[in-house]
């Protein structure tokens, strides 16, 4: 493994035999970290948003699961 830092980015080089499933999970985590790095949202904000999304989903799809 080689890790290189340039002025604008960090480059990670891995051998081709590295497990791609595990690598994809790592990339997903890094994508999340990048996307949320500058967020000023609090945990309470996130919890409220999740609650609203779940409520909307259940309102739209709940009938498919609860008869």
Secondary structure in CASP SS format (residue, H / E / C, confidence):
PFRMAT SS
TARGET T0000
AUTHOR 0000-0000-0000
METHOD secondary structure of the structure
MODEL  1
X C 1.00
X E 1.00
X E 1.00
X E 1.00
X E 1.00
X C 1.00
X C 1.00
X C 1.00
X C 1.00
X E 1.00
X E 1.00
X E 1.00
X E 1.00
X C 1.00
X C 1.00
X C 1.00
X C 1.00
X C 1.00
X C 1.00
X H 1.00
X H 1.00
X H 1.00
X H 1.00
X H 1.00
X H 1.00
X H 1.00
X H 1.00
X H 1.00
X H 1.00
X H 1.00
X H 1.00
X H 1.00
X H 1.00
X H 1.00
X H 1.00
X H 1.00
X C 1.00
X C 1.00
X C 1.00
X C 1.00
X C 1.00
X C 1.00
X H 1.00
X H 1.00
X H 1.00
X H 1.00
X H 1.00
X H 1.00
X H 1.00
X H 1.00
X H 1.00
X H 1.00
X H 1.00
X H 1.00
X H 1.00
X H 1.00
X H 1.00
X H 1.00
X H 1.00
X H 1.00
X H 1.00
X H 1.00
X H 1.00
X H 1.00
X H 1.00
X C 1.00
X C 1.00
END
